[in-house]
Amino acid sequence: MDQLTTVLGTLLLLAVLFALIRRGWAGRVRRQAGIAAPPAPPAGAEEREPRLAVPGMYVATTETGAPLERIAAHGLGVRARARALVLDEGVLFERQGAAPLFVPAADVVAVGTSSGMVGKFVEKDGLAVLTWSLGGTVVDTGFRTQRAEDKRRLLAEVEAIAPAARS
């Protein structure tokens, strides 16, 4: 009987914790309702040959200057395995289990690297980071390439299509 009580108490505690986590996430989404939705990918983008396709991990999108505060609105805070496709029009992150994220080339402000953001910390300069304007809010999107040598190629291709990132 004591074991059953312990198991039921533990399950109840876990259920309460998960409910609180879910409530916190929903509150974050609600507070960020003013953040614009990302633009839709261009029609037929998935069928076109990209300038570069790189597998890796979509880490998160955060407001610039706040690398520990993920943007939960519009599914931007969902970490997922992904493929970054550099197209002439911008960068398309094809995320597994989440909607694709399109970053128009005209909205890219800068590209760079970081050692981490929102729970994903790696070696020095291990993440590729795109700084871009999302409806007037400047944000950072982090991507961890599967192979380290792909990071520099990815950043170079984004700089090639984004005029503001080159200056």
GIGI-V603846 format. One record per helix or strand of 3 or more residues. SS is the DSSP state (@ for helix, = for strand). FROM is the first residue (numbers start at 1). TO is the last residue. Records with the same first field share a line. If there is no record, write none. Layout:
SS->FROM-TO / FROM-TO
//
This chain:
@->2-31 / 73-75 / 105-107 / 148-161 / 163-166
=->52-63 / 80-86 / 90-95 / 101-104 / 108-114 / 127-134 / 137-145
//
